[in-house]
Amino acid sequence: MRTRSIAVAAIAALALGAAACTEAEQDNAQAETNEAAAETGDSLQEEAAQVGSALEAGAKEVAQEIDEGTDRLAEEADEQEAETARDTRGN
């Protein structure tokens, strides 16, 4: 009986030690996961900022091209009106 009690105590101590080790390993794994998630979040935030900057630059370029296009159309319309007025006076 005494041997049995010692064996049970030894098994219990091993189980507690294994649980403690496993818990420590789990804590380490969780800490590593949290750190990796933070780094990933930082990387994604940086990429998003770069994409945002690229979109902003592209939008400004498109707006400038539209502005130049409308200016050209306005000039062409003015020229067309002047030509029509000359033709009307000539008839």
C-alpha positions as CSV (number, residue, x, y, z in Angstrom):
1,M,0.0,0.0,0.0
2,R,2.8,2.4,0.9
3,T,4.5,1.7,-2.5
4,R,1.2,2.4,-4.2
5,S,0.8,5.7,-2.4
6,I,4.3,6.7,-3.4
7,A,3.6,5.8,-7.0
8,V,0.4,7.8,-7.0
9,A,2.2,10.8,-5.5
10,A,5.0,10.5,-8.0
11,I,2.5,10.3,-10.9
12,A,0.6,13.3,-9.5
13,A,3.8,15.3,-9.2
14,L,4.7,14.4,-12.8
15,A,1.3,15.4,-14.0
16,L,1.4,18.7,-12.2
17,G,4.9,19.3,-13.5
18,A,3.8,18.5,-17.0
19,A,0.7,20.7,-16.7
20,A,2.9,23.6,-15.4
21,C,5.3,23.1,-18.3
22,T,2.5,22.9,-20.7
23,E,0.9,26.0,-19.3
24,A,4.3,27.9,-19.5
25,E,4.6,26.7,-23.1
26,Q,1.1,27.9,-23.8
27,D,1.9,31.3,-22.3
28,N,5.0,31.6,-24.4
29,A,3.1,30.5,-27.5
30,Q,0.3,33.0,-26.7
31,A,2.9,35.8,-26.2
32,E,4.6,34.9,-29.5
33,T,1.2,34.9,-31.2
34,N,0.3,38.3,-29.8
35,E,3.7,39.7,-30.9
36,A,3.3,38.2,-34.4
37,A,-0.3,39.6,-34.6
38,A,1.0,43.1,-33.6
39,E,3.7,43.0,-36.2
40,T,1.3,41.9,-38.8
41,G,-1.1,44.7,-37.8
42,D,1.8,47.2,-38.0
43,S,2.7,45.9,-41.5
44,L,-0.8,46.0,-42.7
45,Q,-1.2,49.5,-41.4
46,E,2.0,50.6,-43.2
47,E,0.8,49.0,-46.4
48,A,-2.6,50.6,-46.1
49,A,-0.9,54.0,-45.7
50,Q,1.1,53.4,-48.8
51,V,-1.9,52.3,-50.8
52,G,-3.8,55.4,-49.5
53,S,-0.9,57.7,-50.6
54,A,-0.8,56.1,-54.0
55,L,-4.6,56.4,-54.4
56,E,-4.4,60.1,-53.4
57,A,-1.7,60.8,-55.9
58,G,-3.6,59.0,-58.6
59,A,-6.8,60.9,-57.8
60,K,-5.0,64.2,-57.9
61,E,-3.5,63.3,-61.3
62,V,-7.0,62.3,-62.7
63,A,-8.5,65.5,-61.3
64,Q,-5.8,67.6,-63.0
65,E,-6.4,65.7,-66.3
66,I,-10.1,66.3,-66.1
67,D,-9.5,70.0,-65.3
68,E,-7.2,70.3,-68.4
69,G,-9.7,68.5,-70.5
70,T,-12.6,70.7,-69.5
71,D,-10.4,73.8,-70.2
72,R,-9.7,72.4,-73.7
73,L,-13.4,71.8,-74.3
74,A,-14.2,75.3,-73.2
75,E,-11.6,76.7,-75.6
76,E,-13.0,74.6,-78.4
77,A,-16.5,75.8,-77.6
78,D,-15.4,79.4,-77.6
79,E,-13.7,78.9,-81.0
80,Q,-16.8,77.2,-82.4
81,E,-19.0,80.1,-81.2
82,A,-16.6,82.6,-82.7
83,E,-16.6,80.7,-86.0
84,T,-20.4,80.5,-86.0
85,A,-20.6,84.2,-85.3
86,R,-18.2,84.9,-88.3
87,D,-20.3,82.7,-90.5
88,T,-23.5,84.4,-89.5
89,R,-22.1,87.8,-90.2
90,G,-20.7,86.7,-93.5
91,N,-24.1,85.5,-94.7
